[in-house]
Amino acid sequence: MYIRGYKRVDIILLTVTSLSSYIAAITIPTTAPSTAATIDSSQVAVSLEFFAFPGYTELVSTGTCLANLQALRGAPVAVRIGGTTQDRATYDPSLATAVSYTVASPTDAPTSLTFGPSFFTLAASDLKGNVTIGLNRQLNDQANTLAAAVQAKNTMPNLYAIELGNEPDLYASTSPIVPSSGWSQTADAASEKSWFAAIAPSVGNIFQAAVYLSWRTAATIPLLGTSIGNVRTVSEHSYPQSACGGATTNLQTLMSHSGIVSYTAGFKDDATSAYAAGVRYFLGETNSATCGGGGISPTFGAALWIVDYVLQGALNGVERLYFHQGTIGDCQYCWWGRFTTGAPFYGAYFFLGTDGAKLEMLDDGTGAVASYVIYNSAGAAVRLLVYNSNYYDGTGTRSSTSVSFTGGGIPSSGTATALRLTGPNATSRVDEGGIVTIGGGVTFDGDCNAIGTQTRENVVVTGGSLTVVVQASEALIVSL
């Protein structure tokens, strides 16, 4: 985690009398073990809703937030452009604007839209990382989708993959793509194979397959047979909770470390199946809750969830997690928009660093306190992260936990330094005046500019051991 300029203050983090719990003697492996996960340079990626993409390019905050994430990892952010409205979109090669649609309210998503060649010009000029484009399959107009795919290929040097359809597992029986015999995972795989065969000769073998919300990709890969040769990546969509139709969300459950460990373990079989087939495995769309997110989504607790969720995703074989940004102005889980830079962005902008190459979890995943170590490309431990997922909602006394570490190249004496990600409580929202900070002083303004000065806390090392104290609903990075 690096931000321009910082000051360092001498703060001894161990104050035994203030602790409510203690975790002793976690040993850091000196070099990255064989079980350590590889961290992709775009482990934290971004998904932009299809119809809203041109609007996002008009926001200063889009470029600034993406640049901040690029600086954090030392590589441009991978972006996927897609979502529900890609399956409502028709390509019009004569359209002068990037998109055209009519809605009753600016916060509505269109039920149908057209898009033109300049849509891809924007993707080529405004996005620095590799880009996945989602195109329409639900309307069953293969010739139109082929024309769009060819235009994307010819316009975008940064084109990485093409999706054909969004969440086909949710297609209604009345969808034009659904045959009279009905729709199933087997029928979808047959449809994908047919479309790959028709479009691949014009654009190459660059498809992102599956794109499911509820079906598992491990079941689709064998159904694709030799058509897996047309596939670059497979994608699943993942939302731990639902905010659709008045569904109830729960922040304490969302940010629970043991809950996150259990939830993300469900990705491992799909990731293993993808790698065995020679393709990559992504969460091509994800966030805290479906339908734009619920009241939990803009909170500091959701920021902490992102930190833990990304790392657990990596440990379970997810190479990239594309966090979805939906309708501008009507999106609880969006990191930025026409208001301010939301609390969840602080979670995205934390921990991995430009030198993060390998990741290992140091706890057993059953408790509330998470401990991780990051290794550089040479296999040396460079940072620790402690996340205290105990829930604090602002009432009563905020508990804390101390955690001790040994090994991992910690010297016999001296100091290490730490950066703290904190907020008043888990329910705090930046858009409602809650002050979320990194290093005690860094925040982000409405255009996603980092402002303020971070303070590095000094951690005393004694006898080859260091101990840190982390409050409930808080996270801490220790640089070794």
C-alpha positions in Angstrom: 0.0 0.0 0.0 1.7 3.1 -1.2 0.4 6.7 -1.2 2.4 9.8 -2.1 4.4 11.1 0.9 3.9 10.1 4.5 5.1 11.0 7.9 6.1 8.5 10.5 5.3 8.7 14.2 6.5 6.5 17.0 3.5 4.6 18.3 3.9 1.4 20.3 0.9 -0.7 19.3 1.0 -3.1 22.2 -0.9 -1.9 25.2 -1.8 -5.1 27.1 -4.3 -3.5 29.5 -6.5 -2.3 26.7 -6.8 -5.6 24.9 -9.9 -7.7 24.9 -8.3 -10.8 23.2 -4.9 -12.1 22.3 -3.7 -14.3 19.5 -0.2 -15.6 20.2 2.9 -16.6 18.1 1.7 -16.9 14.5 4.8 -18.1 12.6 5.4 -16.6 9.2 7.1 -18.9 6.7 10.5 -17.5 5.8 9.9 -18.0 2.1 6.7 -18.4 0.1 5.4 -22.0 0.6 4.1 -24.1 -2.2 0.6 -23.5 -1.1 0.9 -19.7 -1.6 -1.4 -18.2 -4.2 -0.1 -16.1 -7.2 -1.5 -12.6 -7.2 -2.5 -11.2 -10.6 -1.5 -7.7 -11.4 -5.2 -7.0 -11.9 -6.5 -9.1 -9.0 -8.8 -6.2 -8.2 -10.5 -5.5 -11.5 -13.6 -3.4 -12.5 -16.8 -4.2 -14.3 -18.8 -1.3 -15.9 -22.5 -1.8 -16.8 -22.8 -1.9 -20.6 -25.2 1.0 -21.2 -23.5 3.2 -18.5 -20.0 2.8 -19.8 -19.9 5.9 -22.0 -21.3 7.9 -19.0 -18.5 6.6 -16.8 -15.9 7.9 -19.3 -17.3 11.4 -18.7 -16.6 11.3 -15.0 -13.3 12.6 -13.8 -13.4 10.1 -11.0 -13.3 7.1 -13.3 -9.9 8.0 -14.7 -8.6 9.0 -11.3 -9.8 5.9 -9.5 -8.4 3.6 -12.2 -5.1 5.5 -12.1 -5.0 5.1 -8.3 -5.5 1.4 -8.6 -2.9 1.2 -11.3 -0.4 2.9 -9.1 -1.1 0.5 -6.3 -0.4 -2.6 -8.4 2.0 -1.2 -11.0 -0.2 -2.3 -13.9 -3.3 -0.9 -15.6 -6.6 -2.2 -14.2 -8.5 -4.8 -16.3 -12.0 -3.7 -17.1 -15.0 -5.7 -18.3 -17.9 -3.8 -20.0 -21.1 -5.8 -19.7 -24.0 -6.7 -17.5 -27.7 -7.0 -17.9 -28.0 -4.3 -20.6 -25.5 -6.0 -23.0 -28.3 -8.5 -23.7 -30.6 -5.6 -24.5 -28.2 -3.9 -26.9 -28.2 -3.9 -30.7 -25.1 -2.8 -32.7 -25.8 0.0 -35.2 -22.7 0.6 -37.4 -24.2 3.9 -38.6 -24.9 5.3 -35.1 -22.9 8.6 -34.5 -23.0 8.3 -30.7 -21.6 5.6 -28.5 -25.1 4.6 -27.2 -28.7 5.6 -27.8 -31.6 4.9 -25.6 -34.6 6.5 -23.9 -35.5 6.2 -20.2 -38.1 7.9 -18.0 -35.5 8.8 -15.3 -31.7 9.3 -15.5 -31.4 6.6 -12.9 -33.3 4.0 -14.9 -31.6 1.3 -17.0 -32.9 1.1 -20.6 -35.0 -1.9 -21.7 -33.4 -1.6 -25.1 -30.6 0.4 -26.6 -28.3 0.7 -29.6 -24.6 1.3 -29.7 -22.2 2.4 -32.4 -18.6 2.2 -33.4 -17.6 5.0 -31.1 -18.5 2.7 -28.2 -15.3 0.7 -29.0 -13.3 3.8 -29.7 -14.0 5.0 -26.1 -12.9 1.6 -24.8 -9.7 1.8 -26.7 -8.8 5.4 -25.7 -10.1 5.7 -22.2 -9.2 2.3 -20.7 -5.5 1.6 -20.2 -5.7 -2.1 -19.2 -7.0 -5.1 -21.1 -10.8 -5.0 -21.8 -13.4 -7.6 -21.9 -16.5 -6.7 -24.0 -19.9 -8.3 -23.3 -22.1 -8.6 -26.4 -25.7 -9.8 -26.9 -26.7 -13.4 -27.3 -30.1 -13.4 -25.7 -31.8 -11.7 -28.8 -30.4 -14.5 -31.0 -29.1 -12.1 -33.7 -25.8 -13.7 -34.4 -25.1 -11.6 -37.5 -25.5 -8.4 -35.5 -23.2 -9.7 -32.7 -20.6 -10.8 -35.2 -20.6 -7.3 -36.7 -20.1 -5.8 -33.2 -17.3 -8.3 -32.4 -15.4 -7.5 -35.6 -15.7 -3.8 -34.9 -14.3 -4.3 -31.4 -11.5 -6.4 -32.7 -10.5 -3.9 -35.4 -10.8 -0.9 -33.0 -9.4 -2.0 -29.7 -5.8 -3.0 -29.3 -6.6 -3.6 -25.7 -9.4 -6.1 -26.4 -8.8 -9.2 -24.2 -12.0 -11.2 -24.4 -15.6 -11.2 -25.7 -18.5 -12.4 -23.7 -21.5 -13.7 -25.6 -24.5 -13.1 -23.3 -24.8 -12.1 -19.7 -26.0 -14.6 -17.1 -27.7 -17.0 -19.6 -28.7 -19.2 -16.6 -31.3 -16.5 -15.9 -32.7 -16.3 -19.5 -36.5 -16.5 -19.5 -38.3 -19.2 -21.5 -39.5 -16.4 -23.8 -36.0 -15.2 -24.7 -35.4 -15.4 -28.5 -32.2 -17.6 -27.9 -34.2 -20.3 -26.0 -35.2 -23.2 -28.3 -38.6 -24.8 -28.2 -37.0 -27.8 -26.5 -36.3 -25.5 -23.5 -33.2 -24.1 -21.8 -30.7 -25.8 -19.5 -26.9 -25.7 -18.9 -26.5 -28.3 -21.7 -28.6 -26.2 -24.1 -26.6 -23.1 -23.2 -23.3 -24.9 -23.8 -24.5 -26.1 -27.2 -25.5 -22.5 -28.0 -22.1 -21.2 -26.9 -20.3 -23.7 -29.1 -22.4 -22.7 -32.1 -21.7 -19.0 -31.6 -18.0 -19.6 -31.0 -17.7 -21.5 -34.2 -19.5 -18.7 -36.2 -17.6 -15.8 -34.7 -14.1 -17.1 -33.8 -12.8 -17.1 -37.5 -13.3 -13.3 -37.6 -12.0 -12.4 -34.1 -9.9 -15.3 -32.8 -10.2 -17.6 -29.9 -10.8 -14.9 -27.3 -14.1 -15.8 -25.7 -15.1 -15.5 -22.1 -17.3 -18.5 -21.6 -20.1 -19.3 -19.2 -20.8 -15.9 -17.5 -23.1 -17.6 -15.0 -24.7 -16.4 -11.8 -26.1 -19.7 -10.5 -24.7 -22.5 -12.7 -21.2 -23.8 -12.1 -18.6 -23.5 -14.8 -17.0 -26.8 -13.9 -20.1 -28.5 -15.4 -20.0 -26.5 -18.6 -16.3 -27.0 -19.5 -16.8 -30.7 -20.5 -20.0 -29.8 -22.3 -18.0 -27.4 -24.6 -15.8 -30.3 -25.8 -13.2 -29.2 -28.3 -14.8 -25.7 -28.4 -12.8 -25.0 -25.2 -10.1 -24.1 -27.7 -12.1 -21.0 -28.6 -12.1 -19.9 -25.0 -9.6 -17.7 -23.2 -11.4 -17.4 -19.9 -14.4 -18.7 -18.0 -16.4 -16.4 -15.8 -18.8 -16.7 -13.0 -20.7 -13.9 -11.3 -20.8 -13.7 -7.5 -22.8 -11.7 -5.0 -22.8 -13.0 -1.4 -26.1 -11.4 -0.7 -29.2 -10.1 -2.5 -30.9 -6.7 -2.4 -33.5 -7.6 -5.0 -37.2 -7.4 -4.4 -36.8 -6.1 -0.8 -34.5 -8.9 0.3 -32.8 -8.3 3.6 -29.0 -7.9 3.7 -26.8 -8.3 6.7 -23.5 -6.4 7.1 -22.2 -8.5 10.0 -22.6 -11.7 7.9 -21.0 -10.1 4.9 -17.8 -9.0 6.6 -17.3 -12.1 8.7 -13.9 -13.6 8.0 -15.0 -17.2 8.7 -18.0 -16.6 6.5 -15.9 -15.2 3.7 -13.5 -18.2 3.9 -16.5 -20.6 3.7 -18.1 -18.7 0.8 -15.1 -18.4 -1.4 -14.2 -22.1 -0.9 -17.0 -22.7 -3.4 -14.9 -21.3 -6.2 -12.1 -23.8 -5.9 -13.5 -26.7 -7.9 -14.5 -24.4 -10.8 -11.1 -22.8 -10.8 -9.4 -26.2 -10.8 -11.6 -27.3 -13.7 -10.7 -24.2 -15.7 -7.0 -24.6 -15.2 -7.1 -28.3 -16.1 -8.8 -27.2 -19.4 -6.0 -24.6 -20.1 -8.1 -21.5 -19.5 -8.3 -18.8 -16.9 -10.9 -18.5 -14.2 -12.4 -15.1 -13.2 -15.2 -13.6 -11.3 -16.3 -11.6 -14.2 -18.8 -9.6 -12.2 -19.0 -9.4 -8.4 -20.0 -7.1 -5.5 -21.6 -7.2 -2.1 -25.3 -7.6 -3.0 -27.3 -8.0 -6.2 -29.6 -5.4 -7.7 -27.2 -2.5 -7.2 -26.5 -3.4 -3.6 -28.4 -2.8 -0.5 -27.8 -0.6 2.6 -24.8 -2.6 3.4 -23.0 -1.9 0.2 -21.7 1.7 0.7 -20.4 1.1 4.2 -17.0 0.8 5.7 -17.8 -2.8 6.6 -18.1 -3.5 2.8 -14.7 -1.9 2.3 -13.2 -4.4 4.8 -15.2 -7.2 3.2 -13.5 -6.4 -0.1 -10.0 -6.7 1.4 -10.7 -10.2 2.8 -12.8 -11.3 -0.2 -10.2 -10.5 -2.8 -7.5 -12.4 -0.8 -9.7 -15.4 -0.2 -10.7 -15.4 -3.9 -7.0 -15.5 -4.9 -6.4 -18.4 -2.4 -9.2 -20.3 -4.1 -8.0 -19.9 -7.6 -9.8 -16.7 -8.7 -7.3 -14.8 -10.8 -9.3 -11.7 -11.1 -12.4 -10.2 -9.4 -14.3 -7.7 -11.5 -16.2 -5.4 -9.1 -19.3 -4.2 -10.8 -20.2 -0.5 -11.1 -23.8 -0.1 -12.2 -26.2 2.7 -13.0 -24.6 6.1 -12.3 -26.5 7.8 -9.6 -28.4 4.8 -8.5 -25.8 2.3 -7.3 -25.2 1.5 -3.7 -22.2 -0.7 -4.3 -20.4 1.6 -6.8 -17.0 2.9 -5.7 -17.4 6.2 -7.4 -20.0 8.2 -9.3 -21.7 11.6 -9.2 -21.4 12.1 -5.4 -18.1 11.1 -3.7 -15.6 8.3 -3.6 -17.4 5.7 -1.5 -16.1 3.8 1.5 -15.7 0.5 -0.5 -13.0 2.1 -2.7 -10.8 2.3 0.4 -10.9 -1.5 0.7 -9.9 -1.9 -3.0 -7.0 0.5 -2.4 -5.3 -1.4 0.3 -2.6 -4.1 0.9 -1.4 -5.7 -2.3 1.3 -3.2 -3.3 3.4 -3.2 -6.5 5.7 -5.9 -5.1 3.0 -8.4 -4.1 3.5 -11.6 -6.0 2.4 -14.5 -3.6 -0.2 -14.7 -0.8 -0.6 -17.1 2.1 -3.2 -17.1 4.9 -1.7 -17.6 8.3 -4.9 -18.2 10.4 -7.1 -21.3 10.1 -10.1 -19.5 8.7 -12.5 -20.4 11.5 -12.2 -17.3 13.7 -13.0 -13.6 13.3 -9.4 -12.3 12.9 -7.6 -12.9 9.6 -3.9 -12.9 9.1 -2.1 -12.9 5.8 1.4 -12.6 4.5 2.5 -11.2 1.1 5.7 -12.3 -0.6 7.6 -10.6 -3.4 8.8 -12.2 -6.6 12.0 -13.4 -4.9 9.9 -15.2 -2.3 10.6 -12.9 0.6 7.9 -11.8 3.1 7.3 -8.1 2.6 3.9 -7.4 4.3 1.4 -8.7 6.8 -2.3 -7.9 7.0 -4.4 -8.4 10.0 -8.2 -8.0 9.6 -10.4 -8.0 12.7 -13.9 -8.8 11.4 -15.5 -8.6 14.8 -18.5 -6.4 14.2 -18.7 -2.9 15.7 -21.7 -0.8 14.8 -20.8 2.2 16.9 -22.6 1.2 20.1 -20.9 0.2 23.3 -17.1 -0.3 23.7 -15.1 -1.2 20.6 -13.1 -4.3 21.3 -9.6 -5.0 20.0 -7.4 -8.0 19.4 -3.6 -8.3 19.6 -1.8 -10.6 17.3 1.9 -11.7 17.6 4.1 -12.8 14.8 7.5 -14.5 14.6 9.6 -15.8 11.7 9.4 -14.5 8.1 12.6 -12.6 8.3 11.5 -10.4 11.3 14.8 -9.2 12.9 15.7 -9.9 16.5 15.0 -6.2 17.4 14.1 -2.9 15.9 10.9 -1.6 14.4 8.5 -2.4 11.6 5.9 0.1 10.3 2.2 -0.2 9.9 -0.7 1.4 8.1 -4.2 1.3 9.5 -7.5 1.2 7.5 -10.2 2.4 9.9 -13.5 4.2 10.3 -15.8 5.2 13.1 -17.6 1.8 12.8 -18.6 -0.8 10.3 -21.8 1.0 9.2 -20.0 4.3 8.5 -20.6 5.8 5.1 -18.4 8.4 3.4 -21.4 9.8 1.6 -23.1 10.4 5.0 -20.1 12.1 6.6 -18.3 9.1 8.0 -14.5 9.6 8.0 -12.7 6.5 6.6 -8.9 6.8 6.5 -5.8 5.0 5.4 -2.8 5.7 7.6 -4.8 8.0 9.9 -5.0 10.9 7.4 -5.5 9.8 3.7 -9.0 10.1 2.3 -10.3 10.5 -1.3 -12.2 13.5 -2.6 -15.2 13.4 -5.0 -12.9 13.0 -8.0 -11.0 10.2 -6.3 -7.9 12.2 -5.6 -6.0 11.1 -2.5 -5.8 13.9 0.0 -4.1 14.2 3.3 -1.0 12.6 4.8 -0.7 9.1 6.0 1.0 8.2 9.2 3.0 5.1 9.6 2.9 3.6 13.0 6.1 2.1 14.4 5.8 -1.5 15.7 8.4 -2.5 18.2 10.2 -5.8 17.4 11.6 -7.7 20.4 13.2 -11.1 20.4 12.3 -11.7 16.8 8.6 -11.1 17.5 6.2 -8.2 16.9 2.7 -7.7 18.2 0.0 -5.4 16.8 -3.4 -4.4 18.1 -6.4 -4.1 15.7 -9.8 -2.9 16.7 -13.0 -4.6 15.8 -14.0 -3.7 12.2 -10.5 -2.5 11.3 -7.5 -3.7 9.2 -3.8 -3.2 9.5 -0.8 -3.6 7.2 2.6 -4.3 8.6 5.6 -3.7 6.4 8.5 -6.0 7.2 
